[in-house]
């Protein structure tokens, strides 16, 4: 399995099953001048903000992919003639590639147009297992004691936001990692915009100092498991 960090919070998992997460491609400064021809089987969307829904519907239509998202967001996507599997916080379901569980995220969720905000339910993080590995994608979230519950899952790779302002900053993300105790920690959601500037190098160092393996994967790079 290969994992590409596209930039911002977008990730692409390519293995026996291809999974695309929060595919903010169009308008993403990290993607400028690049072309990504992703062909996902499933698309995870953590919440309804534009920098996370991104191009999900377009990818779903082109590839016949199924969108997995919190209930209200999944229903909203289904109105655009794509396949969806609605879930909700605490819910767990077994798919052909493995199981997925939606976990709590403290944030907002809505589709915003001129002078209108369409509420799209509760945001989430994703916990899942596939090909013998367990992953946690926090999405956009504040630090929460709920993360302590994730320690029991023996997570292999955790993806945590570090940019602050809208989400955890570096120090809070380190505290989150200390509660979760994953084998590997990869920072996301930083430096896309001026307001979420952060140092992934500083974060990775702090993670390594605490006995976990921090991985700085630059936007556009991929790692092989």
The 8 nearest C-alpha neighbors of each residue, nearest first, counted from 0:
[[1, 14, 224, 13, 223, 2, 12, 15],
 [2, 0, 223, 13, 222, 12, 224, 14],
 [1, 3, 12, 221, 222, 11, 13, 223],
 [4, 2, 221, 11, 10, 220, 5, 222],
 [3, 5, 10, 218, 6, 219, 220, 221],
 [4, 6, 219, 218, 9, 10, 3, 7],
 [5, 7, 218, 29, 4, 9, 8, 219],
 [6, 8, 188, 9, 191, 187, 189, 5],
 [9, 7, 188, 187, 6, 21, 10, 51],
 [8, 10, 22, 21, 5, 20, 6, 7],
 [11, 9, 4, 20, 5, 3, 19, 8],
 [12, 10, 19, 3, 2, 18, 20, 13],
 [11, 13, 2, 18, 17, 1, 19, 14],
 [14, 12, 17, 1, 0, 2, 11, 16],
 [13, 15, 0, 16, 17, 12, 1, 130],
 [14, 16, 17, 13, 0, 130, 96, 129],
 [17, 15, 14, 96, 40, 18, 13, 39],
 [18, 16, 13, 39, 40, 12, 14, 41],
 [17, 19, 41, 12, 39, 42, 11, 40],
 [20, 18, 11, 42, 39, 10, 12, 43],
 [19, 21, 43, 10, 9, 22, 42, 44],
 [22, 20, 51, 44, 9, 52, 23, 43],
 [23, 21, 9, 53, 20, 54, 24, 55],
 [22, 24, 53, 50, 51, 21, 54, 9],
 [25, 23, 27, 22, 26, 53, 54, 30],
 [26, 24, 27, 23, 54, 53, 30, 31],
 [25, 27, 24, 28, 23, 31, 30, 50],
 [26, 28, 24, 29, 30, 25, 23, 31],
 [29, 27, 31, 30, 26, 191, 6, 192],
 [30, 28, 27, 6, 31, 218, 191, 7],
 [31, 29, 28, 33, 27, 32, 24, 6],
 [30, 32, 28, 33, 29, 27, 26, 34],
 [33, 31, 30, 34, 29, 28, 35, 27],
 [34, 32, 30, 31, 35, 29, 219, 24],
 [33, 35, 36, 32, 30, 31, 24, 37],
 [34, 36, 37, 33, 30, 24, 5, 38],
 [37, 35, 34, 38, 58, 39, 33, 61],
 [36, 38, 35, 39, 58, 11, 19, 17],
 [37, 39, 62, 36, 40, 17, 58, 61],
 [40, 38, 17, 18, 41, 19, 64, 37],
 [39, 41, 64, 17, 18, 16, 65, 38],
 [42, 40, 65, 18, 64, 39, 66, 19],
 [41, 43, 66, 19, 20, 18, 67, 65],
 [42, 44, 20, 67, 66, 68, 21, 19],
 [45, 43, 21, 68, 46, 52, 20, 67],
 [44, 46, 123, 122, 138, 124, 68, 43],
 [47, 45, 122, 108, 44, 48, 123, 51],
 [46, 48, 108, 109, 110, 52, 119, 72],
 [49, 47, 109, 50, 51, 110, 108, 46],
 [48, 50, 52, 51, 53, 47, 110, 23],
 [49, 51, 23, 53, 48, 52, 21, 27],
 [52, 50, 21, 53, 49, 23, 48, 22],
 [53, 51, 49, 21, 55, 47, 44, 50],
 [52, 54, 23, 51, 22, 49, 50, 55],
 [55, 53, 57, 56, 22, 23, 24, 58],
 [56, 54, 58, 57, 53, 52, 22, 59],
 [55, 57, 59, 58, 54, 60, 81, 76],
 [58, 56, 60, 54, 59, 55, 61, 62],
 [59, 57, 61, 55, 56, 60, 62, 54],
 [60, 58, 64, 56, 63, 62, 57, 61],
 [59, 61, 57, 63, 58, 62, 81, 56],
 [62, 60, 58, 59, 63, 57, 64, 38],
 [63, 61, 64, 59, 60, 38, 58, 39],
 [62, 64, 59, 60, 61, 65, 40, 82],
 [65, 63, 59, 40, 41, 62, 39, 66],
 [64, 66, 82, 41, 83, 42, 67, 59],
 [67, 65, 83, 42, 41, 43, 84, 82],
 [66, 68, 43, 84, 83, 42, 85, 65],
 [67, 69, 73, 44, 85, 43, 86, 72],
 [70, 68, 87, 86, 72, 85, 71, 73],
 [69, 71, 85, 73, 86, 72, 87, 74],
 [72, 70, 119, 120, 74, 73, 69, 75],
 [71, 73, 119, 75, 74, 70, 69, 68],
 [72, 74, 76, 70, 68, 85, 75, 71],
 [73, 75, 77, 71, 76, 72, 70, 78],
 [74, 76, 72, 78, 73, 77, 71, 79],
 [75, 77, 73, 78, 74, 79, 72, 81],
 [78, 76, 74, 79, 81, 80, 75, 83],
 [79, 77, 76, 75, 80, 74, 81, 73],
 [78, 80, 77, 76, 81, 75, 56, 74],
 [81, 79, 77, 78, 82, 76, 60, 56],
 [80, 82, 77, 79, 60, 59, 83, 76],
 [83, 81, 65, 66, 77, 64, 80, 84],
 [84, 82, 66, 65, 73, 67, 77, 85],
 [83, 85, 67, 66, 86, 73, 65, 68],
 [86, 84, 70, 73, 68, 69, 67, 83],
 [87, 85, 69, 70, 68, 90, 84, 67],
 [88, 86, 69, 90, 70, 101, 89, 85],
 [87, 89, 101, 102, 90, 103, 123, 86],
 [90, 88, 101, 102, 87, 100, 91, 103],
 [89, 91, 87, 88, 100, 101, 86, 92],
 [92, 90, 100, 99, 89, 101, 98, 93],
 [93, 91, 98, 99, 94, 100, 90, 86],
 [92, 94, 98, 97, 99, 95, 91, 96],
 [93, 95, 97, 96, 98, 92, 99, 129],
 [96, 94, 97, 93, 98, 16, 129, 92],
 [95, 97, 94, 129, 16, 98, 130, 15],
 [98, 96, 129, 94, 128, 93, 95, 99],
 [97, 99, 93, 92, 128, 127, 94, 100],
 [100, 98, 127, 92, 91, 126, 93, 128],
 [99, 101, 91, 126, 90, 127, 125, 102],
 [102, 100, 88, 125, 89, 90, 124, 123],
 [103, 101, 124, 88, 89, 123, 125, 100],
 [102, 104, 123, 88, 124, 105, 101, 145],
 [105, 103, 123, 140, 124, 122, 106, 102],
 [106, 104, 140, 141, 103, 122, 107, 139],
 [105, 107, 140, 104, 139, 122, 141, 108],
 [108, 106, 122, 109, 121, 105, 46, 47],
 [109, 107, 47, 46, 119, 122, 48, 120],
 [108, 110, 118, 47, 119, 117, 48, 116],
 [111, 109, 117, 47, 116, 48, 112, 118],
 [110, 112, 116, 115, 109, 117, 113, 48],
 [111, 113, 115, 114, 116, 110, 117, 109],
 [112, 114, 115, 111, 116, 110, 117, 109],
 [113, 115, 112, 116, 111, 117, 110, 109],
 [116, 114, 112, 113, 111, 117, 110, 118],
 [115, 117, 111, 110, 109, 118, 112, 114],
 [116, 118, 110, 109, 119, 111, 115, 112],
 [119, 117, 109, 120, 116, 108, 110, 47],
 [120, 118, 109, 72, 71, 108, 47, 117],
 [119, 121, 71, 118, 108, 72, 122, 69],
 [120, 122, 108, 123, 69, 107, 119, 46],
 [123, 121, 46, 104, 108, 45, 107, 106],
 [124, 122, 104, 45, 103, 102, 101, 121],
 [123, 125, 137, 102, 138, 136, 104, 101],
 [126, 124, 101, 136, 135, 102, 100, 127],
 [125, 127, 135, 100, 134, 99, 101, 136],
 [128, 126, 99, 134, 98, 133, 100, 125],
 [127, 129, 133, 132, 97, 98, 134, 131],
 [130, 128, 97, 131, 132, 96, 133, 127],
 [131, 129, 132, 128, 96, 97, 15, 14],
 [130, 132, 129, 128, 133, 97, 155, 134],
 [133, 131, 129, 128, 130, 155, 134, 154],
 [132, 134, 128, 154, 155, 127, 129, 156],
 [133, 135, 156, 127, 126, 154, 157, 155],
 [136, 134, 126, 157, 125, 137, 158, 156],
 [135, 137, 158, 125, 124, 138, 157, 126],
 [136, 138, 124, 159, 158, 135, 139, 125],
 [139, 137, 124, 136, 45, 140, 123, 104],
 [140, 138, 166, 106, 137, 160, 104, 141],
 [141, 139, 105, 104, 166, 106, 138, 167],
 [140, 142, 167, 166, 105, 143, 106, 104],
 [141, 143, 167, 171, 175, 140, 144, 172],
 [144, 142, 145, 146, 141, 105, 175, 104],
 [143, 145, 146, 147, 142, 148, 178, 175],
 [146, 144, 143, 147, 148, 103, 149, 142],
 [145, 147, 144, 148, 149, 143, 179, 178],
 [146, 148, 178, 145, 149, 179, 144, 150],
 [149, 147, 146, 150, 145, 151, 179, 144],
 [150, 148, 151, 179, 147, 146, 152, 145],
 [149, 151, 179, 152, 148, 147, 180, 153],
 [152, 150, 149, 153, 148, 179, 154, 147],
 [151, 153, 150, 154, 149, 133, 148, 179],
 [154, 152, 151, 150, 181, 155, 133, 180],
 [155, 153, 181, 133, 152, 134, 156, 182],
 [154, 156, 182, 133, 181, 134, 183, 132],
 [157, 155, 183, 134, 154, 184, 181, 182],
 [158, 156, 135, 184, 134, 136, 185, 181],
 [159, 157, 136, 185, 186, 184, 137, 135],
 [158, 160, 186, 137, 187, 157, 172, 161],
 [161, 159, 187, 188, 186, 162, 167, 166],
 [160, 162, 168, 169, 167, 163, 172, 189],
 [163, 161, 195, 189, 168, 197, 196, 188],
 [162, 164, 168, 166, 167, 165, 195, 161],
 [163, 165, 166, 195, 162, 194, 168, 167],
 [166, 164, 163, 167, 139, 162, 140, 195],
 [167, 165, 163, 140, 141, 139, 164, 168],
 [166, 168, 141, 163, 171, 161, 172, 142],
 [167, 169, 163, 161, 162, 171, 170, 172],
 [170, 168, 161, 172, 171, 202, 173, 167],
 [171, 169, 173, 172, 168, 174, 167, 202],
 [170, 172, 174, 173, 167, 168, 169, 142],
 [171, 173, 175, 169, 174, 170, 167, 161],
 [172, 174, 176, 170, 175, 171, 169, 177],
 [175, 173, 171, 177, 172, 176, 170, 178],
 [176, 174, 172, 178, 173, 177, 171, 179],
 [175, 177, 179, 173, 178, 174, 180, 172],
 [176, 178, 174, 180, 175, 179, 173, 209],
 [179, 177, 147, 175, 176, 180, 146, 174],
 [178, 180, 150, 176, 149, 147, 177, 181],
 [181, 179, 177, 176, 178, 150, 182, 211],
 [182, 180, 154, 155, 183, 179, 156, 157],
 [181, 183, 155, 211, 156, 212, 154, 180],
 [182, 184, 212, 156, 181, 213, 155, 211],
 [185, 183, 213, 157, 156, 158, 214, 212],
 [184, 186, 158, 214, 213, 215, 157, 159],
 [187, 185, 159, 158, 160, 161, 199, 184],
 [186, 188, 160, 8, 159, 189, 7, 158],
 [189, 187, 7, 160, 8, 162, 161, 186],
 [188, 190, 162, 195, 191, 196, 197, 187],
 [191, 189, 196, 192, 195, 197, 193, 162],
 [192, 190, 189, 7, 28, 195, 193, 29],
 [193, 191, 190, 194, 195, 196, 189, 28],
 [192, 194, 195, 196, 190, 191, 189, 197],
 [193, 195, 192, 196, 164, 190, 162, 163],
 [196, 194, 162, 189, 190, 193, 163, 192],
 [195, 197, 190, 193, 189, 162, 194, 192],
 [198, 196, 162, 189, 190, 195, 199, 161],
 [197, 199, 201, 200, 202, 196, 169, 189],
 [198, 200, 202, 201, 203, 186, 197, 215],
 [201, 199, 203, 198, 202, 204, 215, 205],
 [202, 200, 204, 198, 199, 203, 205, 169],
 [201, 203, 199, 205, 200, 204, 169, 206],
 [202, 204, 213, 206, 200, 205, 201, 199],
 [205, 203, 207, 201, 206, 202, 208, 200],
 [204, 206, 208, 202, 203, 207, 201, 209],
 [205, 207, 203, 209, 213, 204, 208, 211],
 [206, 208, 204, 211, 212, 209, 210, 205],
 [209, 207, 205, 206, 210, 204, 211, 203],
 [210, 208, 206, 207, 211, 205, 177, 212],
 [209, 211, 207, 208, 212, 206, 182, 180],
 [212, 210, 207, 206, 209, 182, 183, 213],
 [213, 211, 183, 207, 184, 182, 214, 206],
 [212, 214, 203, 184, 206, 207, 183, 185],
 [213, 215, 185, 216, 184, 203, 212, 183],
 [214, 216, 185, 217, 199, 203, 213, 200],
 [217, 215, 214, 220, 218, 4, 185, 221],
 [216, 218, 220, 219, 215, 4, 6, 221],
 [219, 217, 6, 5, 4, 220, 29, 216],
 [218, 220, 5, 4, 217, 3, 6, 221],
 [221, 219, 217, 218, 3, 4, 216, 222],
 [222, 220, 3, 2, 4, 1, 219, 223],
 [221, 223, 2, 1, 3, 224, 220, 216],
 [224, 222, 1, 0, 2, 221, 3, 13],
 [223, 0, 1, 222, 2, 132, 14, 221]]
